[in-house]
Amino acid sequence: MLLAILLPFLSFIVRGKILTGIICFLLQITILGWIPAAIWAALSLSNARAEKRNNKLIKAIRENRN
């Protein structure tokens, strides 16, 4: 999460979202764009973690049914 706040574009690139990272970098290079870029990266990371958690729960529920 610290990476998403300090270097938002790098947070996307590390997760394999190269094009999104480049777009975020272009936003980030402006002083006013740094804050929206950091918020975007943090929210994206949070959503990715939630999606992973939800998929894990769905898989566990399906396994318990059978």
N, C-alpha and C positions, 0 to 999 in steps of 0.2 A: 504494500500500500504506500510505503514511503517513496518507492520508485515512481509510482503513479502521480504523486504530488510534486516531487522534485524534477523529474524528467518524464513528463507525460508521454512524449512520443516514444521513448525507449520502452515504456510499459507495454505499448501495443506491439512493438517489434519483437520483444522477448516472447510474447504470446503467439507470434506467427502472423500477425495482422500487419503486413508490411505496408500496404497501400494506406490503411488507416493511420499507421504511424507517420507516414510522410505527410498526410493531410494535417494531422495533429501538429507535426513539426512546423508546418507553414503557419498554422494558427499561433503556435507557441512563440515564434520568433518576434512577434510584436509584444510590446510590454503589456498592453491591455488584453492580449489574447492568452497570456500565460494562465490567468485564473480560470477562464472557461476551459482551456485545454486540460488543466489539472482536474477540474471537476468532471469533465468528460471521461478522462482516463480512470478516475476513482470510481465513478458510477459504472463504467464498463467492466472494470475488474470485479466490482461487487456483484453485478449481474451475472458475470461468468461463473463466479463462485456459487451463487444461488442456483444457477442452472445445473451445475455439476451436482450440487446437493440434492436437487429435485430428481435428477436422473437416477441418482443412487437410491433414493427412497422408492421411486417407482419400480426399479429393478428388484429391490428387497420385497416389496409388496407382491409383485408377480411371482417371485420364487416361493413365497409363503403360501400362495394360492394352490400351487401344484403339489 
